[in-house]
Amino acid sequence: TFILALVWRLGLALFRRPAPRFFRRILAWHAGFFVFHVFVTVPVLLGLMLPSIVGTRHDARGYEGPRLDADGTWLLQTRESLAAERSGEAEVDPVLAEAARERAVTFTARDGVTLRGFLVPPRPGSAEGGPRVSAVVVHGLFRGALEVETPASLLRDLGGEVLLLELRNHGGSGKAQPTLGPDESLDVVAAAEYLRSREGGADRPLLLYGVSIGTAATALATPEIPDVAGLVLDAPIDDLAAAARRELGSGEMPFSIPPPWSSTILWSAEALGGIPISSVKPGEALARLAPEVRVLLIGAGHDDRAPPDRVRALFEALPTPADRKELWIEPEASHGKVWV
């Protein structure tokens, strides 16, 4: 608006129209505008934009599936390896790349959203007579299946048939209004149903593994899935609003956003963007867990979004018997990086 005011003043000058105290009035108005934009306009727009930017970050969008070499070893990929391939610094065996793409499977959530996952069989020699367990592995916000290759490979080495799920709005899955938990839990349910529909899948134990925002979807889904055998939550989110405020003010982003800006951003994302931030409480869903579900909670010592004290509190609140739950806090790890 200040630029527009300068253009207007230029027009007045060209037509020799008088404009007494023009700049004094414009500067006074824009001093007020500046305060209003800083405290209202910008945070409201940031919150309003949030639903439209939910998706896999640009440096992981080229991921096309897990790669296994001739002896069955999982060749882990990273954002850096994908960048090297895009730039031509690294070459990929076309046979491996095609085999990775063929591991993609699709299925549909109950609300009609088409989902993509990557299905990987157990490592050769790890499971005689078929997979020992079926596992759904769920990534975090702005990530994709690439993020969870390492934990998926570990579960595969233990004899698991692993499905790397890509949540709606991420990777190759369909687009929908993001809710950061409730609707994404339908994706986890659909993935579990897909695994159980496979030959022998209904008779195998089912394990659910989620990291970061994936823990919200997984925790909300678990009470809705019959006979879950095990649940692993890495960097578990107990309350989305509290976790979002911690993340905005943590300084892990290029800059921290403290109150009142963070509160305005979250209000806008909910009231205008349609993300039900204040009502996403995975901790309440975990309180309804069936006692027979074995649970492993994983936390990192350097994690502002899911700090160790919150992970411990969530662990203590679990209705799971003591011999069926375990807590692992890795002191020197950061958010979602315990497996490193």
N, C-alpha and C positions, 0 to 999 in steps of 0.2 A: 504493500500500500504506500510506502514511502517513495518507491520508484514511480508509482503511478502519480503521486503528488508532484514529483519533479517534472514529469512529462506534462502535467496540467499547467504547471508554472511556466514551462517553456512555451506552451501554446499561448498563454496569456501574454507573454513577452513578445511573441511574434506578431500578435494582433494589437500590440501596444495597449493592452488593458491594464489598468492600475490594480495592484494587489497589495495594499498596505498590510504590514505585519504578517505577511503570508508565512514566512519561515518560522516566526515565533509561534504562530498558531499550530503549524504542522508539527514542529518539534515537540510542542506541549502534548498534542494528541498522540504522537507516536511514543512518547515516554510512557504514557498510559497503556498504549497498545503493547509495548514491549513487555511490561509486567503481566498483562493479560495473556499474551501469547506464551510466555515462559511458564506461567503457573496453570494455564487452562488449555489453550489451543494445542500446543505441542503434545503434552501428555495425553489429551483426549484423542488426538489423531494417531498417536502411537498405539494406544489401546485399540482403536478402531481398526488399525491395520493388522493387528496380530493374527486374526483368523486367516487373512489372505497370504501371510508369509509362512504359515505352518506347512512344513514339507522338508524333504531331504536337502541338506546343504549342497551347494553347487559342486563341491569337490568330491562328493560321493555319489552323484547322480549317474555316473557311468558304470556303476557296479552291475554286473550281469550274472552273478552267481558264484558259489564256491568252486574252487578248482582243486582237483585231486590228481596226483601224479600216478604213474603206472602201478606202483605198489600200494596205492591207497592213501598215501600221506596227504594231509590237507595243506595246500600251499596258501598260507595266510596272505591276504591282501590288506593294503592300508590306503589311506587317502594319498600318501606320498607315492605309493606304487602306481596308483591310478593316474596321478599327475605325470609320472615318468612315461607311462604308456601314451597318454594324450600328446605329450611333447615329442614323442618319437625316441626318447632316450632309452626306452626299454621295449623289447619285442615280446610278444605273447605267442606261444604255440597255438595255432588256430584250432588244433584238435582239442586241446584243453579248454579253450574258450568256448567252443561249440558244445562240449560236454557240460560245461558250467551252465550255459543257457538252457540246456535240456533238463536241468534239475528244477527249473521253475515250474510251479504248479499254481493253479488258480481255483478259488472257491468263493462262495458268496456269503456275506453276513446276513443275518435275519432281516435287516432293514434294506437289503438289496445292493449294498456296496460290494463291488468285485474286489477281491484281495489277491495279492501275489505273495507267494512264499517260495522257499527253496528247500527241497527235500533231499536229505543226505542219509544214506544207509550207514549202518554201523561199520567201524573199521574192520577190515578183514582179520579174522581170528579173534575178535573181541566178543563175539556172540554166536556160539554154536546153536544151531536150530532156530535161528531167527533173532530179531532184536530183543534185548532184555527189557527195554523201556521205550516208550514214545515220549518225546520231549518237544514242547513248543518254546522257542526262545524269542523274546520280544525286546526290541531296541528302544532307545530314548527319543526325546523330542529333537527334531531337525536332523535325525540320523536315518539309518536304514539297516538292512540286513548286514551290510559291511561291518557295522559297529560290533555285532555280536558273533563274529566268526570265531574268536578265541574261545569263549565259553561253550559255543556249539561244538567246536572241535574236541574240547575236553569231554563233553557228554558223549560224543560219538566214540571216543577212545574207550569209554566205559561200556560200550555195547549198545548205545542208544540210537534209535532212528530219530533224526533231528529235523525239525521244521523251523527254519528261520523265517519268522513272520514279518511282513512289512505292513505296518498299521496304515489305515486309511490316510490319504494325503501324503504318504511317504513312498519312496521307491516307485515300483510299478503298480501299486494299488490305486483304487479309484478315489475320486475326489468327493468330499462331503463336508458339511459344516463340522469343524473340529470342536470337540468338547473336552479334550485332554483327560479322558477317563471313562465317562459313562458309555458313550457310543463306541469308543475304542475297545471297551471290554467285549462288545459284540464280535469284534475281530478275533479276540483270543478264544471266545467260545466257538466260533466257526472253525478256527484252526484245530482246536481239540476234537471237534466233531469230524473234521476231515481225517485226522490221524486214526480215530477210532473206526472210521468207515473202511479203512484199508484192511487187507487180509490179515487176520490175527490181531488187528489193532484193538479190538474190543476186549481182548483177554490180557493185554499187556498193561503194566502200571503206567500211569500218565504223570509226567512231571511238567510243571510250568515254571519258566525262568524269565524274569523281567528285570530290566535295569532302568533306573531313573524314572522318567514319566511312564515307561513301560511297566513299572511296578504298580502304578495306579490302575492301568487297564487290567493287569493280571490279578491284582488283589480284588478288584470289583468283579472280575469274571469268576474267580474260584468258587464262591458259594453257589454260583449258577451252573456249575459243571459237576455232574455226579461222580463220586468215587475218584477224586483227585488223590494220587498217592503222595506226591511231594510238591512243595512250593519253595522256590528260591527267589528272594527279592534282594537285589543288589542296589544300594543307594535308595532304599524304600522311601516313597513319599507318603506321609501319613495324612497330611492336610495340604491341598493344593495351594490355597490362598497363602498360608504361612510359608510354604516352600517358595512360592513366587516372590513374596516380599523379601525373603532372605537372598534369593538369587539376584534380584534387582539391586539390592544394596550391598552385595558381597564384594564387588570390585573384580569378579572373575570376567565380567564383560569388559569392553574397552574403557568403560567408566561406570561408576556406581550411580544408582538412582535412588536416593533416600526419600522418605516421606517429606513433603506431601505429594511429590511427583509420582512416586511408585503407587500410592493409594489411588491417585487419579487415573493412572494408566490401567490398573486392574479394574477399577470401576467401569471405565470405558470399554474394556475388553469384554466385560460381562454384560453391562446394560446396553451397549451399542453393538458390540461384536458378537454377542450371543454365546460366549463361552461361559458355562456355569461355574466359574472359579470358586465361589464361596461354598458351593454345595458338593464339591468333589472331596470326599473324605474317605480315602481308602482304609484308614485306620479303623473306621466303624465297620467296614466290610470284613476286615480281619478278625474283629471281635465275634463274627458269626461263623468262623471256620469250624468245620467238623473236627472233633478232637483226634480222629485217626489220621488227619493230614499231617505228614511230617514237614517241618518248616526250617529253613535255613535263612537267616537274615544276615546280610553282609553290609558293613559300613566301612568308611575310610576316615582316617584321622584328620585329613585336610579336605573336608567337604562342608561347604557353607549351605548347600541346598538340603542335604540330608545329614546334619551333623551327628556325631557319635552319640550325644546325649539323647537326641530324638530317636535314633535307632534302638538304643538300649531301652528307652521308655516303651517303644512299640513292642519290643521283644517281651518285656515284662507283662504287658497287657494281653498278650496272646492267650487264648483259652486252651492252647495245646499243652498236654502233659509235659513235664520237664524232660522225660526221656525221649520225646519226639520232636524237640526243638533245639536249635543250636544257634549261637550268635558268634559271628566272626568279624572283629574290627581289625583292619590292617592299618597300623598307626601312620605309616609314611605314604599311604596311597591318597589319591585325590578322587573326586567324584566320578563314579563309573569306571575306575581304572584299577580296581583291586586285582583283576586278573593279570595285569602287567607285572 
